[in-house]
């Protein structure tokens, strides 16, 4: 499967794409999304993601992520 990602400017109501020869005769999916700003920042990146209100504050981290998983005495390193 090939994927092409390009940011293009629409002139009038047409968009003309030059595609690789390997896609000739193949069925493809075309998705057109509007971008905002001159730098091409996608709309979906304009807002910060947050957890659903029902889950907010319910998760507590119990483990020490920096501590080793097993004591050094359990290791059989030679």
Secondary structure, 3 states (H helix, E strand, C coil): CCCCCCCCCCECCECCCCCCHHHCCCCCCCCCCCEECCCCEEHHHCCCCCCCCCCCCCCCCCCCCCCCCCCHHHCCCC
